[in-house]
Amino acid sequence: MEQLVVQSISRQAKGAQLLAMLLEEEHRLLRAGTPQAVAGVELMVQELVRQLAAERALVRRLLGGLGVERVGDLMAQMEEGSRAKCQEWLQALEAGEQKSARQSMINMDLAEALLQQTRGLLARIQRDVLPRESHVYTARGMWQRRAPDAALVHGRL
């Protein structure tokens, strides 16, 4: 069971490194302005995060089966060689998670900036398209502002 925990942690560490690479690719595509490619990478990121969550759940179940709550408690029971290997994987996992978190924040800031820029451009285009004068036809083909109805003038001249 200890080996299964170590193997799962190693898969998580490799997954965290892959996640960091995918987030860097997403950043490159965001800067290039290719939204379709960004959407494809985002789907891969979401699937990888789902798989990483499943691996964490597996580790929790395995730890519960061994009667410990934390990986550190299990490491205290391991042999020296296995403990060192597990510690290396845990450090790699932590480094990958930190790198992924930083890159994710950078990508989020860039995506929000692009969204604000797009909204501003759209608002300007809409403002420029609207007619400046109200003497134009409406969508129904009528004058937007109608002339007052004709009336007879009564009174003296």
Secondary structure, DSSP 8 states (H G I E B T S, - for coil): -HHHHHHHHHHHHHHHHHHHHHHHHHHHHHHHT-HHHHHHHHHHHHHHHHHHHHHHHHHHHHHHHHT-SSHHHHHHHS-HHHHHHHHHHHHHHHHHHHHHHHHHHHHHHHHHHHHHHHHHHHHHHHHHHS-SSS-SB-TTSSBSS---------S--
